[in-house]
Amino acid sequence: MDQTIGRMLILLGLIIVVIGAVFLFSDRIPFIGKLPGDIRIERENFRFYFPLGTSILLSILLTAIFWIISLIGRK
């Protein structure tokens, strides 16, 4: 049981580091926020942005990460 908690803490730490790096370098990552499916409407006094494609990609990535964590937790 102690090894499982240790592994999960290490994995959680790695995930936090990756998320921090994404936030830190998000302006340098060319495809974040500019994926097909992202909705952007710009008018003279109005700007609307809905990152639908980016949201779907993040949802898939987070689902995979939590699935891997659940597999590790079972052992």
C-alpha positions, 0 to 999 in steps of 0.5 A: 500500500505504501508503494502505491501511494508513493507511485501516485504521488510521483505521478501526480507531481509529474502531471503538475510539472507538465501542466505548469510547463504548458501554462509557462510556454503556452504562448510558444506552443503553436497549436494551443488555441488554434486548432480546427474547431476553435471558434473565433469571432472578431468584430469592431467592438466585440470579440468572442473565442470558444476553444472547442477543439482545444477543449476536446483535445484536453479532455482526451488527454486528461481522460487518458491520464486518469485512466492510467492513474486508475490502472496504477491504483489497482496494482 
